[in-house]
Amino acid sequence: MWNGVGTWGQTCWISGFTTVGPSDVLTKIEVTFGSALFATGNPALGTACNVGVWSDPNQDGNPTDGVLLHQQASTVSVVADGLQTFNLTSQIAVSGKFFVGAFMANAPTSTGGNPNGEFPASFDTGGAGNPNTWICGVGGTATAPNPLDPTNLAGMGLPPTNLATGVWLLRAEGSGAAPTTYCTPKVTSNSCSPSIGSTGASSATSGSGFIVNGTNFINNKNCLLFYGVTGQASSPFQGGTICVKAPIKRTGATNTFGNPPPNDCSGVPQIDMNAYALTAGALLALQVPGTVVNAQWWGRDPGFAAPNNTQLSDGLEWTVGP
């Protein structure tokens, strides 16, 4: 609990992590609220709670200057040593050292029935001391907690304090390296520079949630996504550069959408590659975790003479997650 017996507050508990490779994409966080050993201090089911992810801007392993990358609100649905899963609602790319934590209000003695009040965080009793274990929080009045600002950990009444005496029951899972862009887009006849990107996380099993998108395309033009699983390329193609190594597969046709005519650079094509991976005609490799995929948007550009009447984005490379 925070700030003494009989007072309200908010507690934030944080663990430090390091990516195995240069980067990773977090897909879920698991947290234990309360403990069977101290049941009178457990939060009630349905209590509001949050999880957060912070980067470590100077890579010193201290979350005091952590930059909030993601915050997700929920309610407590599991207590007493069971792990509650938070499937993250957006793609959270991390690299090097980063932090994952949970935070919520904790009630005073009169509410929790524990001489020490509520304490929602839980230690892994089988874990040894860990220098990456931190706690922080804010105090409050006798009737309500002060707000906790996850964007300013240093400004809390209790800034992040290293415990180094245990390991929180707090886990983070990722889907491999974050998607990266490469290669060179083809400037369109009206000076757009098409760009490829993505949101969500690639998964061989989820069936949705990984959107490969584009920006700065000529609007309202037919388009599709080139993709392959044999690597990157950078060779002349239709007045631009092909960024996907042969053999190349094509998704079904879609549209760049965007503003009504006339032509501008508002086109924003997109396709859910998790969903596409389960369709007939898609490469089966898209359903195999660990497959490295390369992709590039292709579309029509009537401002160029055939056969160069096309628009081409840069390339995107990602690894299929579990």
N, C-alpha and C positions, 0 to 999 in steps of 0.2 A: 504494500500500500504506500501511499505518498502523504507526507507532511503531517504525520502524527496520528495517534489514535483518536477516533471520533470525528475526523474531518473527511470531506470529499476531495477528490483529486482525479487526475488522469495519469495512467501509467503507460509508458512506452518501453517495450523491450526489443532489443536489436541484436542481431548476430551478423558478423562479418563473414563474407565469402570471397573466394577468388576463382575466376573462370579457369577451366582446365586448359583451354586454348586461348587465342587472342581475344575472342568474344563469345557471347552466348545469347540466346533468346529465352527469357524466362516464360514459362507457360502456366505454372501453378505454384502456390505457396501453401504449406500445411502448418497449422498451429495447434498447440494444445492449450486450452483454457482451464486453469485450475488444476487440482491434483486430488487423487483419492486419499492421499496421506493427510490432507488438510481440507476436508470436505466443507467445513463451515466457512471457509474463505473463498469458495468457488463462486463465480458469477452465475446469475440465474440464466436459464435457457431463454433465448429471445432478447438478451441484452445487446445493445448496439456495440459494434466493434469495427475495427479497421485493420487492414494490412497496408504496408508501404514498402516501396523499393527506392533506395537512394544510391546515387553514384558517389564515388570517392574522388573528388576532383584533383587532389594532389597525391593520391595513392599512398597515403601514410597509414591507412588502416584505422583511422579515427573518424567516427561519424559526425563529430561536432560540426564540421563544415559540409556535411552531406547535402547533395542536391536532390530534391524529390523528383523521381522519374514517374512514379505511379502511386496512386492511393485508391483503395477499393473498400467500400463500406459493405457491411453485412450485419448479421446478428449471430449470437452464439447458438450453435446447434449441437455441439458436442462438448462435454466437460469431463474432467477427471481422467486424464491421461489418454484420451482418445484424440486422434489427429483430425482436425476439421480442415477440409480442402477448400481453397479459394482458387478456382480456375480463372486466370487473369483475363480480363475483358479486352485487352489490347496487347500488341507485341511490345515487349520490354527488352530492348537490347542493352546488354551490359558488357563491360570489358575490364579485365584486370580485377582489382579489388572493388567490391560493392557491398551494400548492406540491405538486409531484409528485416522487417520488424512488424510488430503488431501494437496497437494502442487502443485504449478504451477507458471509460470512467470506472473508478473503483469506489465502492460505497463505504461509509464509515462503520464503526463497530456496531452501532445500533441496528444497522441493516443487515450486515453479514453475519452477526452472531459470533464472530471470532474475536478474541481479545485483541488481535492485531488487525482487525478489519479485513476487507476483501484484498486478495492479491491474485489477479487473474493469470499472471505469468507462471510457467511451470518449468522446472529443471528436469533434464534427463538424468535420472538417478544413476544410470549406468555410465555416465560420461565423466571424464576427468576434467580438470580445470582447463579453461580455454581463454586465451587473451582476447578473443574476438567476441566476447560476451559483454553487452552493455545494457544499462538501464537509464531511463530519464523520465521526466514527468513534470506536472504542474500541480499546484495546490488549488484550493478553492474555499468557498464559504461553507457554512454549516448545512446549507440546503442544496447547493449545486456546485459542480466543478467549473473552474475556469476553462476556456477553450484551449485545446492543445493545437499548436500550429506546426504541422509536420514539415513545412517549408523553412522553419527556423529552429532547428534543434538546439543551437547554441543559446537561443533566447529563453529556454524553459527555466522554470524555477530551479529544477535540478537538471543541468545540462548532461549530455551523455557521460556516464560514469562507468569506467571499466571495472567489472566484477572479477574476472579471471578466476572464478571459483567453481564454475560449472558450465553446462551447455544448455541453452534453452531448448525446449521441445518445439523447434521451429525449423522448417525445412523449405528448400527452394529447388524446383526442378526446371530444367531447360530443354530445348529442342536442338541444340547444336549452335553452330556459328550463325550470327546474324546475316541476313542476305546482304550482298555487296553489289555495287554497280561497277561496271567497267566498260571499255570500248567507247566509241564516239558516235553520237547521233548525227543524222543527216538533216541539215538545215532545209526547211521546206521552201517552196516557191514564194511564200508570203512571209519568210523570215522567222517562222516558228522553230524552236529547237526542242523536239520531242524528247521527253524524259520518262524512264521507267522507274517504278518504285513498288512498294508492297506494304500491307498492313496485316496484322494477325500473325499466326505461326503455322508453318507447314506441318502437316500431320498425315501419316499414312492411313490413319484409321478414323479421324474425326468426321470426315465427310463435308466439312465446311470450315470457314474461318481463316483462309489464307488468300487474301485478295492481291493479285498482281495488277497494278494499275498504271496509268500514264497521265502525264500533264503536258501542256503546251503542244497539243496536236491540232491540226486543222480540224475544225468542227464538222460534224455531220458527214463523216466519210466512213465507208466500209473499212474494216480492219480485222486483224486476227493476231494471234500470238505464235511466233516461231518458238520452238523449244527443242532441246535435245539433252542427252545424258553422256555425251562423249567429250565435253570440254568447251572451252572458249575458242573463238575465232576472231580474226580481224583482217578481212579480205575485201577487196572492192566488190560492190554489188549494187546495181541499179542506181548508180550515181552517188552511192553512199558506202557504208561498211556493213557487212554481215558479221554479227557478233556471236553466232551459234555455230559450232562445228558440226559438219555432216556426220551421220544422217540427221536431217532435220524433220521434225514432226510439226503439224499445224493444228491449232485448236479450231473449232468452228468459227464462222464469221460472226462478228459483232459490229458495233458502231463506235465512233469516237465521241458521239453526243456533243454536248456543249451548247453554246448560244445558237439561236436561230440565225439563218443567213443574214448578211453575207459572211464570207470566210473570215475567221480570225484565229487566235491561238487558244481557244477555250476548250478544245477537245480533251476529254478525260475517259479513255477506255478503261475497262476493268473486267477481270474474270476471277472467279473463285477457283484456284487450282486444287484445293482439297476436294471440292465437289467434282471438278473436271476429271480428276484422277480416277474416279469410280465409274466413269462413263465408258461405253463401248467405243473402241478405237483409240483410247488413251494408252500410252505406254505403260505396261505393267510395272515398270521400274518406279513409277510415281507412287506405288503402294508399298515400296520397300524402304524402310528406315535406313538412312545413311546414304541414299542415292544423291549424288550431286547433279543439280539441274541448272541448265543455262537457258535463258529466254530473252526474246527481243520482240517488241511490237512492230508490226508492219501494217501500213495502211495506204489508201489511195491519195494521190496528190495530182489533181488535174492541171495544175499550173506548169508541170514539166511534160515534155514530149515523151511518148513511149519509146523504149521500155523503162525509162527512168521516172515514170509518173507515179512515184510512191513516196511515202514518208516512213522513216525508220528511226526507232529510239536507240538509245544506248542499250547495253546488256545488263541482265540481272542474274546473279548466281546464288543459289541457296541449297541447303541440305535438307532432304526430307526427314521430318521428325517422326517420333513414334506415334 
